[in-house]
Amino acid sequence: MSPVTELDLSAVTGQWLNQCGPHDFGLSEYGCACPDGDPRPVIASLVAEVERLRRLLAEPTAPVGPADDERVWVSTARAGIDMHLIAAHGTGCGRSRHAGGITVLAAEAVEGWAGVPCRRCWPVTS
């Protein structure tokens, strides 16, 4: 577990993100409401957490969609067409296949027409 996930963000906010009216308005001669202490440990832990989250975001995720050898349905042969999951009565997203269309292997749809998986048939999960 990251040290920042254990950090009490309410306490950090309460201590370090309060307004200091004299400083905020350039009137430092009227006293100061800034917190005492060194904010560097808090800043360092927050920076470390941002770096960790950036690394997580940069990691590749598992592909979402049909396997290359899975049969899919496309409404027509055109570039960028949505590939649909074949279900008993239509498609995975509820689209009817009665109007025609083409049933092909997913690899053929990708290679031939740059087919993309329908996001309702293959929802992205995390």
Chimera marker file (.cmm) of the C-alpha trace (Angstrom):
<marker_set name="trace">
<marker id="1" x="0.000" y="0.000" z="0.000" r="1" g="1" b="0" radius="0.5"/>
<marker id="2" x="1.231" y="3.480" z="-0.807" r="1" g="1" b="0" radius="0.5"/>
<marker id="3" x="2.099" y="5.833" z="2.075" r="1" g="1" b="0" radius="0.5"/>
<marker id="4" x="-0.241" y="8.406" z="0.562" r="1" g="1" b="0" radius="0.5"/>
<marker id="5" x="-3.230" y="6.060" z="0.630" r="1" g="1" b="0" radius="0.5"/>
<marker id="6" x="-2.703" y="5.925" z="4.400" r="1" g="1" b="0" radius="0.5"/>
<marker id="7" x="-2.417" y="9.730" z="4.592" r="1" g="1" b="0" radius="0.5"/>
<marker id="8" x="-5.396" y="11.489" z="6.189" r="1" g="1" b="0" radius="0.5"/>
<marker id="9" x="-6.293" y="13.921" z="3.415" r="1" g="1" b="0" radius="0.5"/>
<marker id="10" x="-8.764" y="15.791" z="5.624" r="1" g="1" b="0" radius="0.5"/>
<marker id="11" x="-5.957" y="16.549" z="8.060" r="1" g="1" b="0" radius="0.5"/>
<marker id="12" x="-3.643" y="17.637" z="5.239" r="1" g="1" b="0" radius="0.5"/>
<marker id="13" x="-6.344" y="19.894" z="3.826" r="1" g="1" b="0" radius="0.5"/>
<marker id="14" x="-7.156" y="21.309" z="7.244" r="1" g="1" b="0" radius="0.5"/>
<marker id="15" x="-3.538" y="22.094" z="8.002" r="1" g="1" b="0" radius="0.5"/>
<marker id="16" x="-2.051" y="23.148" z="4.665" r="1" g="1" b="0" radius="0.5"/>
<marker id="17" x="-4.889" y="24.417" z="2.475" r="1" g="1" b="0" radius="0.5"/>
<marker id="18" x="-6.382" y="27.071" z="4.739" r="1" g="1" b="0" radius="0.5"/>
<marker id="19" x="-6.487" y="30.616" z="3.529" r="1" g="1" b="0" radius="0.5"/>
<marker id="20" x="-4.117" y="33.139" z="4.992" r="1" g="1" b="0" radius="0.5"/>
<marker id="21" x="-5.904" y="36.419" z="4.357" r="1" g="1" b="0" radius="0.5"/>
<marker id="22" x="-2.908" y="38.674" z="4.971" r="1" g="1" b="0" radius="0.5"/>
<marker id="23" x="-0.703" y="36.688" z="2.577" r="1" g="1" b="0" radius="0.5"/>
<marker id="24" x="-3.467" y="36.033" z="0.025" r="1" g="1" b="0" radius="0.5"/>
<marker id="25" x="-4.206" y="39.740" z="-0.248" r="1" g="1" b="0" radius="0.5"/>
<marker id="26" x="-0.604" y="40.941" z="0.033" r="1" g="1" b="0" radius="0.5"/>
<marker id="27" x="-1.115" y="42.416" z="3.506" r="1" g="1" b="0" radius="0.5"/>
<marker id="28" x="1.540" y="40.474" z="5.416" r="1" g="1" b="0" radius="0.5"/>
<marker id="29" x="2.074" y="43.382" z="7.846" r="1" g="1" b="0" radius="0.5"/>
<marker id="30" x="-1.294" y="42.523" z="9.471" r="1" g="1" b="0" radius="0.5"/>
<marker id="31" x="-0.225" y="39.153" z="10.815" r="1" g="1" b="0" radius="0.5"/>
<marker id="32" x="-0.215" y="35.693" z="9.368" r="1" g="1" b="0" radius="0.5"/>
<marker id="33" x="-2.561" y="32.685" z="9.565" r="1" g="1" b="0" radius="0.5"/>
<marker id="34" x="-0.181" y="30.279" z="7.794" r="1" g="1" b="0" radius="0.5"/>
<marker id="35" x="0.386" y="26.908" z="9.503" r="1" g="1" b="0" radius="0.5"/>
<marker id="36" x="3.569" y="26.275" z="11.392" r="1" g="1" b="0" radius="0.5"/>
<marker id="37" x="5.715" y="23.387" z="10.254" r="1" g="1" b="0" radius="0.5"/>
<marker id="38" x="7.461" y="22.017" z="7.235" r="1" g="1" b="0" radius="0.5"/>
<marker id="39" x="5.174" y="21.026" z="4.331" r="1" g="1" b="0" radius="0.5"/>
<marker id="40" x="7.938" y="19.174" z="2.440" r="1" g="1" b="0" radius="0.5"/>
<marker id="41" x="7.136" y="15.669" z="3.802" r="1" g="1" b="0" radius="0.5"/>
<marker id="42" x="3.501" y="16.030" z="2.737" r="1" g="1" b="0" radius="0.5"/>
<marker id="43" x="4.500" y="17.418" z="-0.655" r="1" g="1" b="0" radius="0.5"/>
<marker id="44" x="7.013" y="14.579" z="-1.155" r="1" g="1" b="0" radius="0.5"/>
<marker id="45" x="4.418" y="11.895" z="-0.383" r="1" g="1" b="0" radius="0.5"/>
<marker id="46" x="1.861" y="13.504" z="-2.697" r="1" g="1" b="0" radius="0.5"/>
<marker id="47" x="4.435" y="13.725" z="-5.513" r="1" g="1" b="0" radius="0.5"/>
<marker id="48" x="5.340" y="10.047" z="-4.955" r="1" g="1" b="0" radius="0.5"/>
<marker id="49" x="1.666" y="9.097" z="-5.226" r="1" g="1" b="0" radius="0.5"/>
<marker id="50" x="1.228" y="11.080" z="-8.451" r="1" g="1" b="0" radius="0.5"/>
<marker id="51" x="4.276" y="9.316" z="-9.921" r="1" g="1" b="0" radius="0.5"/>
<marker id="52" x="2.858" y="5.914" z="-8.869" r="1" g="1" b="0" radius="0.5"/>
<marker id="53" x="-0.503" y="6.711" z="-10.462" r="1" g="1" b="0" radius="0.5"/>
<marker id="54" x="1.182" y="7.862" z="-13.672" r="1" g="1" b="0" radius="0.5"/>
<marker id="55" x="3.058" y="4.542" z="-13.864" r="1" g="1" b="0" radius="0.5"/>
<marker id="56" x="-0.229" y="2.668" z="-13.352" r="1" g="1" b="0" radius="0.5"/>
<marker id="57" x="-1.902" y="4.668" z="-16.114" r="1" g="1" b="0" radius="0.5"/>
<marker id="58" x="0.995" y="3.975" z="-18.482" r="1" g="1" b="0" radius="0.5"/>
<marker id="59" x="0.744" y="0.177" z="-18.022" r="1" g="1" b="0" radius="0.5"/>
<marker id="60" x="-0.904" y="-1.587" z="-20.927" r="1" g="1" b="0" radius="0.5"/>
<marker id="61" x="-4.314" y="-3.059" z="-20.248" r="1" g="1" b="0" radius="0.5"/>
<marker id="62" x="-5.728" y="-6.298" z="-21.552" r="1" g="1" b="0" radius="0.5"/>
<marker id="63" x="-7.368" y="-5.915" z="-24.948" r="1" g="1" b="0" radius="0.5"/>
<marker id="64" x="-11.153" y="-5.733" z="-24.943" r="1" g="1" b="0" radius="0.5"/>
<marker id="65" x="-12.997" y="-7.380" z="-27.764" r="1" g="1" b="0" radius="0.5"/>
<marker id="66" x="-13.315" y="-10.623" z="-29.633" r="1" g="1" b="0" radius="0.5"/>
<marker id="67" x="-10.567" y="-13.178" z="-30.120" r="1" g="1" b="0" radius="0.5"/>
<marker id="68" x="-9.132" y="-13.256" z="-33.646" r="1" g="1" b="0" radius="0.5"/>
<marker id="69" x="-10.849" y="-16.595" z="-34.378" r="1" g="1" b="0" radius="0.5"/>
<marker id="70" x="-14.252" y="-15.515" z="-33.010" r="1" g="1" b="0" radius="0.5"/>
<marker id="71" x="-17.064" y="-14.918" z="-35.483" r="1" g="1" b="0" radius="0.5"/>
<marker id="72" x="-18.502" y="-11.404" z="-35.384" r="1" g="1" b="0" radius="0.5"/>
<marker id="73" x="-21.268" y="-9.592" z="-37.204" r="1" g="1" b="0" radius="0.5"/>
<marker id="74" x="-20.789" y="-6.313" z="-39.097" r="1" g="1" b="0" radius="0.5"/>
<marker id="75" x="-23.586" y="-4.383" z="-40.762" r="1" g="1" b="0" radius="0.5"/>
<marker id="76" x="-21.553" y="-3.591" z="-43.879" r="1" g="1" b="0" radius="0.5"/>
<marker id="77" x="-18.003" y="-3.771" z="-45.221" r="1" g="1" b="0" radius="0.5"/>
<marker id="78" x="-16.549" y="-0.310" z="-44.583" r="1" g="1" b="0" radius="0.5"/>
<marker id="79" x="-13.556" y="1.189" z="-42.789" r="1" g="1" b="0" radius="0.5"/>
<marker id="80" x="-13.843" y="1.478" z="-39.013" r="1" g="1" b="0" radius="0.5"/>
<marker id="81" x="-17.030" y="-0.594" z="-38.797" r="1" g="1" b="0" radius="0.5"/>
<marker id="82" x="-18.212" y="-1.794" z="-35.369" r="1" g="1" b="0" radius="0.5"/>
<marker id="83" x="-17.844" y="-5.536" z="-34.839" r="1" g="1" b="0" radius="0.5"/>
<marker id="84" x="-20.724" y="-7.054" z="-32.875" r="1" g="1" b="0" radius="0.5"/>
<marker id="85" x="-20.960" y="-10.135" z="-30.664" r="1" g="1" b="0" radius="0.5"/>
<marker id="86" x="-23.262" y="-12.705" z="-32.228" r="1" g="1" b="0" radius="0.5"/>
<marker id="87" x="-26.077" y="-13.600" z="-29.839" r="1" g="1" b="0" radius="0.5"/>
<marker id="88" x="-29.050" y="-15.934" z="-30.200" r="1" g="1" b="0" radius="0.5"/>
<marker id="89" x="-31.447" y="-13.111" z="-31.141" r="1" g="1" b="0" radius="0.5"/>
<marker id="90" x="-29.336" y="-10.376" z="-32.719" r="1" g="1" b="0" radius="0.5"/>
<marker id="91" x="-26.115" y="-9.062" z="-31.223" r="1" g="1" b="0" radius="0.5"/>
<marker id="92" x="-24.648" y="-8.678" z="-27.757" r="1" g="1" b="0" radius="0.5"/>
<marker id="93" x="-25.812" y="-5.065" z="-27.624" r="1" g="1" b="0" radius="0.5"/>
<marker id="94" x="-29.342" y="-5.923" z="-28.785" r="1" g="1" b="0" radius="0.5"/>
<marker id="95" x="-28.980" y="-4.894" z="-32.397" r="1" g="1" b="0" radius="0.5"/>
<marker id="96" x="-31.031" y="-6.931" z="-34.852" r="1" g="1" b="0" radius="0.5"/>
<marker id="97" x="-29.238" y="-8.954" z="-37.527" r="1" g="1" b="0" radius="0.5"/>
<marker id="98" x="-32.372" y="-9.323" z="-39.696" r="1" g="1" b="0" radius="0.5"/>
<marker id="99" x="-31.362" y="-6.519" z="-42.049" r="1" g="1" b="0" radius="0.5"/>
<marker id="100" x="-28.475" y="-8.522" z="-43.473" r="1" g="1" b="0" radius="0.5"/>
<marker id="101" x="-24.893" y="-7.736" z="-42.695" r="1" g="1" b="0" radius="0.5"/>
<marker id="102" x="-21.857" y="-9.982" z="-42.815" r="1" g="1" b="0" radius="0.5"/>
<marker id="103" x="-20.597" y="-12.658" z="-40.423" r="1" g="1" b="0" radius="0.5"/>
<marker id="104" x="-16.807" y="-12.931" z="-40.486" r="1" g="1" b="0" radius="0.5"/>
<marker id="105" x="-13.898" y="-13.802" z="-38.224" r="1" g="1" b="0" radius="0.5"/>
<marker id="106" x="-12.822" y="-10.889" z="-36.040" r="1" g="1" b="0" radius="0.5"/>
<marker id="107" x="-9.306" y="-10.993" z="-37.531" r="1" g="1" b="0" radius="0.5"/>
<marker id="108" x="-10.782" y="-10.583" z="-41.038" r="1" g="1" b="0" radius="0.5"/>
<marker id="109" x="-12.864" y="-7.583" z="-39.941" r="1" g="1" b="0" radius="0.5"/>
<marker id="110" x="-9.834" y="-5.954" z="-38.331" r="1" g="1" b="0" radius="0.5"/>
<marker id="111" x="-7.489" y="-6.617" z="-41.258" r="1" g="1" b="0" radius="0.5"/>
<marker id="112" x="-9.989" y="-5.881" z="-44.026" r="1" g="1" b="0" radius="0.5"/>
<marker id="113" x="-11.905" y="-2.911" z="-42.614" r="1" g="1" b="0" radius="0.5"/>
<marker id="114" x="-10.094" y="-1.833" z="-39.437" r="1" g="1" b="0" radius="0.5"/>
<marker id="115" x="-13.082" y="-3.127" z="-37.489" r="1" g="1" b="0" radius="0.5"/>
<marker id="116" x="-13.427" y="-2.032" z="-33.872" r="1" g="1" b="0" radius="0.5"/>
<marker id="117" x="-15.252" y="-3.878" z="-31.075" r="1" g="1" b="0" radius="0.5"/>
<marker id="118" x="-18.694" y="-2.527" z="-30.201" r="1" g="1" b="0" radius="0.5"/>
<marker id="119" x="-18.372" y="-1.053" z="-26.701" r="1" g="1" b="0" radius="0.5"/>
<marker id="120" x="-21.820" y="-2.353" z="-25.734" r="1" g="1" b="0" radius="0.5"/>
<marker id="121" x="-21.014" y="-5.915" z="-26.827" r="1" g="1" b="0" radius="0.5"/>
<marker id="122" x="-17.566" y="-5.825" z="-25.169" r="1" g="1" b="0" radius="0.5"/>
<marker id="123" x="-17.725" y="-3.212" z="-22.375" r="1" g="1" b="0" radius="0.5"/>
<marker id="124" x="-14.484" y="-1.899" z="-20.960" r="1" g="1" b="0" radius="0.5"/>
<marker id="125" x="-14.047" y="-3.002" z="-17.352" r="1" g="1" b="0" radius="0.5"/>
<marker id="126" x="-11.344" y="-2.064" z="-14.917" r="1" g="1" b="0" radius="0.5"/>
<link id1="1" id2="2" r="1" g="1" b="0" radius="0.2"/>
<link id1="2" id2="3" r="1" g="1" b="0" radius="0.2"/>
<link id1="3" id2="4" r="1" g="1" b="0" radius="0.2"/>
<link id1="4" id2="5" r="1" g="1" b="0" radius="0.2"/>
<link id1="5" id2="6" r="1" g="1" b="0" radius="0.2"/>
<link id1="6" id2="7" r="1" g="1" b="0" radius="0.2"/>
<link id1="7" id2="8" r="1" g="1" b="0" radius="0.2"/>
<link id1="8" id2="9" r="1" g="1" b="0" radius="0.2"/>
<link id1="9" id2="10" r="1" g="1" b="0" radius="0.2"/>
<link id1="10" id2="11" r="1" g="1" b="0" radius="0.2"/>
<link id1="11" id2="12" r="1" g="1" b="0" radius="0.2"/>
<link id1="12" id2="13" r="1" g="1" b="0" radius="0.2"/>
<link id1="13" id2="14" r="1" g="1" b="0" radius="0.2"/>
<link id1="14" id2="15" r="1" g="1" b="0" radius="0.2"/>
<link id1="15" id2="16" r="1" g="1" b="0" radius="0.2"/>
<link id1="16" id2="17" r="1" g="1" b="0" radius="0.2"/>
<link id1="17" id2="18" r="1" g="1" b="0" radius="0.2"/>
<link id1="18" id2="19" r="1" g="1" b="0" radius="0.2"/>
<link id1="19" id2="20" r="1" g="1" b="0" radius="0.2"/>
<link id1="20" id2="21" r="1" g="1" b="0" radius="0.2"/>
<link id1="21" id2="22" r="1" g="1" b="0" radius="0.2"/>
<link id1="22" id2="23" r="1" g="1" b="0" radius="0.2"/>
<link id1="23" id2="24" r="1" g="1" b="0" radius="0.2"/>
<link id1="24" id2="25" r="1" g="1" b="0" radius="0.2"/>
<link id1="25" id2="26" r="1" g="1" b="0" radius="0.2"/>
<link id1="26" id2="27" r="1" g="1" b="0" radius="0.2"/>
<link id1="27" id2="28" r="1" g="1" b="0" radius="0.2"/>
<link id1="28" id2="29" r="1" g="1" b="0" radius="0.2"/>
<link id1="29" id2="30" r="1" g="1" b="0" radius="0.2"/>
<link id1="30" id2="31" r="1" g="1" b="0" radius="0.2"/>
<link id1="31" id2="32" r="1" g="1" b="0" radius="0.2"/>
<link id1="32" id2="33" r="1" g="1" b="0" radius="0.2"/>
<link id1="33" id2="34" r="1" g="1" b="0" radius="0.2"/>
<link id1="34" id2="35" r="1" g="1" b="0" radius="0.2"/>
<link id1="35" id2="36" r="1" g="1" b="0" radius="0.2"/>
<link id1="36" id2="37" r="1" g="1" b="0" radius="0.2"/>
<link id1="37" id2="38" r="1" g="1" b="0" radius="0.2"/>
<link id1="38" id2="39" r="1" g="1" b="0" radius="0.2"/>
<link id1="39" id2="40" r="1" g="1" b="0" radius="0.2"/>
<link id1="40" id2="41" r="1" g="1" b="0" radius="0.2"/>
<link id1="41" id2="42" r="1" g="1" b="0" radius="0.2"/>
<link id1="42" id2="43" r="1" g="1" b="0" radius="0.2"/>
<link id1="43" id2="44" r="1" g="1" b="0" radius="0.2"/>
<link id1="44" id2="45" r="1" g="1" b="0" radius="0.2"/>
<link id1="45" id2="46" r="1" g="1" b="0" radius="0.2"/>
<link id1="46" id2="47" r="1" g="1" b="0" radius="0.2"/>
<link id1="47" id2="48" r="1" g="1" b="0" radius="0.2"/>
<link id1="48" id2="49" r="1" g="1" b="0" radius="0.2"/>
<link id1="49" id2="50" r="1" g="1" b="0" radius="0.2"/>
<link id1="50" id2="51" r="1" g="1" b="0" radius="0.2"/>
<link id1="51" id2="52" r="1" g="1" b="0" radius="0.2"/>
<link id1="52" id2="53" r="1" g="1" b="0" radius="0.2"/>
<link id1="53" id2="54" r="1" g="1" b="0" radius="0.2"/>
<link id1="54" id2="55" r="1" g="1" b="0" radius="0.2"/>
<link id1="55" id2="56" r="1" g="1" b="0" radius="0.2"/>
<link id1="56" id2="57" r="1" g="1" b="0" radius="0.2"/>
<link id1="57" id2="58" r="1" g="1" b="0" radius="0.2"/>
<link id1="58" id2="59" r="1" g="1" b="0" radius="0.2"/>
<link id1="59" id2="60" r="1" g="1" b="0" radius="0.2"/>
<link id1="60" id2="61" r="1" g="1" b="0" radius="0.2"/>
<link id1="61" id2="62" r="1" g="1" b="0" radius="0.2"/>
<link id1="62" id2="63" r="1" g="1" b="0" radius="0.2"/>
<link id1="63" id2="64" r="1" g="1" b="0" radius="0.2"/>
<link id1="64" id2="65" r="1" g="1" b="0" radius="0.2"/>
<link id1="65" id2="66" r="1" g="1" b="0" radius="0.2"/>
<link id1="66" id2="67" r="1" g="1" b="0" radius="0.2"/>
<link id1="67" id2="68" r="1" g="1" b="0" radius="0.2"/>
<link id1="68" id2="69" r="1" g="1" b="0" radius="0.2"/>
<link id1="69" id2="70" r="1" g="1" b="0" radius="0.2"/>
<link id1="70" id2="71" r="1" g="1" b="0" radius="0.2"/>
<link id1="71" id2="72" r="1" g="1" b="0" radius="0.2"/>
<link id1="72" id2="73" r="1" g="1" b="0" radius="0.2"/>
<link id1="73" id2="74" r="1" g="1" b="0" radius="0.2"/>
<link id1="74" id2="75" r="1" g="1" b="0" radius="0.2"/>
<link id1="75" id2="76" r="1" g="1" b="0" radius="0.2"/>
<link id1="76" id2="77" r="1" g="1" b="0" radius="0.2"/>
<link id1="77" id2="78" r="1" g="1" b="0" radius="0.2"/>
<link id1="78" id2="79" r="1" g="1" b="0" radius="0.2"/>
<link id1="79" id2="80" r="1" g="1" b="0" radius="0.2"/>
<link id1="80" id2="81" r="1" g="1" b="0" radius="0.2"/>
<link id1="81" id2="82" r="1" g="1" b="0" radius="0.2"/>
<link id1="82" id2="83" r="1" g="1" b="0" radius="0.2"/>
<link id1="83" id2="84" r="1" g="1" b="0" radius="0.2"/>
<link id1="84" id2="85" r="1" g="1" b="0" radius="0.2"/>
<link id1="85" id2="86" r="1" g="1" b="0" radius="0.2"/>
<link id1="86" id2="87" r="1" g="1" b="0" radius="0.2"/>
<link id1="87" id2="88" r="1" g="1" b="0" radius="0.2"/>
<link id1="88" id2="89" r="1" g="1" b="0" radius="0.2"/>
<link id1="89" id2="90" r="1" g="1" b="0" radius="0.2"/>
<link id1="90" id2="91" r="1" g="1" b="0" radius="0.2"/>
<link id1="91" id2="92" r="1" g="1" b="0" radius="0.2"/>
<link id1="92" id2="93" r="1" g="1" b="0" radius="0.2"/>
<link id1="93" id2="94" r="1" g="1" b="0" radius="0.2"/>
<link id1="94" id2="95" r="1" g="1" b="0" radius="0.2"/>
<link id1="95" id2="96" r="1" g="1" b="0" radius="0.2"/>
<link id1="96" id2="97" r="1" g="1" b="0" radius="0.2"/>
<link id1="97" id2="98" r="1" g="1" b="0" radius="0.2"/>
<link id1="98" id2="99" r="1" g="1" b="0" radius="0.2"/>
<link id1="99" id2="100" r="1" g="1" b="0" radius="0.2"/>
<link id1="100" id2="101" r="1" g="1" b="0" radius="0.2"/>
<link id1="101" id2="102" r="1" g="1" b="0" radius="0.2"/>
<link id1="102" id2="103" r="1" g="1" b="0" radius="0.2"/>
<link id1="103" id2="104" r="1" g="1" b="0" radius="0.2"/>
<link id1="104" id2="105" r="1" g="1" b="0" radius="0.2"/>
<link id1="105" id2="106" r="1" g="1" b="0" radius="0.2"/>
<link id1="106" id2="107" r="1" g="1" b="0" radius="0.2"/>
<link id1="107" id2="108" r="1" g="1" b="0" radius="0.2"/>
<link id1="108" id2="109" r="1" g="1" b="0" radius="0.2"/>
<link id1="109" id2="110" r="1" g="1" b="0" radius="0.2"/>
<link id1="110" id2="111" r="1" g="1" b="0" radius="0.2"/>
<link id1="111" id2="112" r="1" g="1" b="0" radius="0.2"/>
<link id1="112" id2="113" r="1" g="1" b="0" radius="0.2"/>
<link id1="113" id2="114" r="1" g="1" b="0" radius="0.2"/>
<link id1="114" id2="115" r="1" g="1" b="0" radius="0.2"/>
<link id1="115" id2="116" r="1" g="1" b="0" radius="0.2"/>
<link id1="116" id2="117" r="1" g="1" b="0" radius="0.2"/>
<link id1="117" id2="118" r="1" g="1" b="0" radius="0.2"/>
<link id1="118" id2="119" r="1" g="1" b="0" radius="0.2"/>
<link id1="119" id2="120" r="1" g="1" b="0" radius="0.2"/>
<link id1="120" id2="121" r="1" g="1" b="0" radius="0.2"/>
<link id1="121" id2="122" r="1" g="1" b="0" radius="0.2"/>
<link id1="122" id2="123" r="1" g="1" b="0" radius="0.2"/>
<link id1="123" id2="124" r="1" g="1" b="0" radius="0.2"/>
<link id1="124" id2="125" r="1" g="1" b="0" radius="0.2"/>
<link id1="125" id2="126" r="1" g="1" b="0" radius="0.2"/>
</marker_set>
